[in-house]
Amino acid sequence: MNDVARAPAVRVTLVAGGRLPLAFIILGIVAFGVAAASLAAEPGLLLLPHVHPHVLALVHLCLPGFLLSIGIGALYQLMPVVLGTPLTFPASGAWLHFGLHSIGVALLVCGFATGRFSVVATGGILVSAGVLLLLWATWGTFLRSRRRDAVAWSFPLAVTWLAGTTLSGVVFALNRRAPFIPVSVLALLRAHAHVGLAGFFVTLLQGATFQLIPMFTLADLKRPRWIRAGLGLGQLGLLVLTAGHAVDHYPLTLSGALLLTIGLGATGAALAATLRSRRRRVLEPGLKAFVGGAVLAGIAAGVGLTLVLTRDTHPPALTTLYGVWVIGGALTGMLLGMVCKIVPFLVWMRAYGPRAGRHPVPLATALGSHLLENIWLGSHATALATIGAALWLDSPGLLSLATGLFAAGGAALLGSIGRTLRHLWPAPLASATVTARVT
C-alpha cells in the first residue's frame, strides 16, 4: 500500500506579527547562553548529586528557561500552520503567558540556587498559570481544526503533558518544604523529569518533525502509519513509565521504558524514510543539527533502557551522561537546529516580506551565518563526546575543557542568531497579516 504523502502547501500567517514567537525564542536563546556560560565557569556541577540545589537550578535554567521557551515559541507559530486554522486565543493572552513564563522561570532558577523552595513554588505557579493559558489556546485551536492525524494530535497531547509537569512540579516543591507525599524524593524527581522531557518535548517532536522536515527539505511524508504507531506507543509508554517511577515499581517502569523505546524506534524509522525521499539533498547546518539530535535521542533512549534494566548496578556516571545526552545533546540539537531555520524565516517575513517582489531583498537563508552555525555544530558535537569521556574517566580537567568548548560553540551560534535579528531594526516592520506560500 502506498505510504507516501505529499507535504501540502500551507499558508503561513505570522502569529502576533511574528513578535510573540520571536520573544519566546529569544528568551530561550538568552537562557541557553547563560546556562552554557555557567557550566563553563563551574564544570563541577556535572559531578554533583542530581538533587543538589545548584544542579536543579541549572536543569531548570536549561529546561523551562532554554528548551521550553523555544518550544513554546515554535508551537505558537507552528500550531495554526499545522492545524490549518487561526489560534482561538487573543494575542493579549499569549503575551500574558510570555510575562508569566519569564518571571516564573527567573523565580524557579533563583529559588533552586538559594534553596528557597517557597520561591520555587511561586515560580512554578506562575509558569503553570502560563501553561494553562497555552493549554486553553492549544485545545481550542485543535478542536476547531479538522486535521486529526498524528502531527495534529501531537500538539494538544504535548501541552497536556506539559501542564501535568508544571503542576506536579509545584506539588513536589511544596512537598520538599513540608513533606506530605509518602514516596521518596528521588522517585518523584524521576517521574517529574520524564513527564517533562518525554511528555512534552518527545511528544511534540514526534509530530512537528513531520511538518518541518518535509517543508525544509522538500521531502515526501513516508510511513504515516509508523508515525501514528510511534506516537501511540509513546503515549502509552509514558503513562506506564510515569506511574512506575512515581510509585517506584520496577515492572511498570521497565514496561513503560520498553513501550516508549519501541515508539521512538517507529518514529525514527519514519523520519529516516522521509529524509531519504528529500529532493533538497544538501542539508544546511540547522538541519544537520536536527538530524544529529534525533540520532542522539535514539541512542539516549537505549541508554535509558539500560539504566532501567541494570537498576542500581550501573556506574553513577551513566545516569549523568544520560541526562547530558538527552538535554544537552538530543533536545538541544533538535531545537536549536530548528531555531536556525525558524528565526531567519520569521525575521525575513517581518523585515522583508512586504517588499518582496517590489524591491530586491535578501534570501532568508542568507540572514545568518552558515560558517558560525557550522562552528557551533562541530564544537557542540565535540563537547558532548568530551563530556562523555570526562564523566566516564572522572576527569575534572577534561570536563573543564569540554564545558569551555560547549560555551564557545554556543557563542558562535549566538553570533549567527544576532546577525539574523539585526535585520529587524533598519527595515520597516511587516504587519501581522503578512502571509507567504511555503511548500
Disulfide bonds with the S-S distance in Angstrom:
none
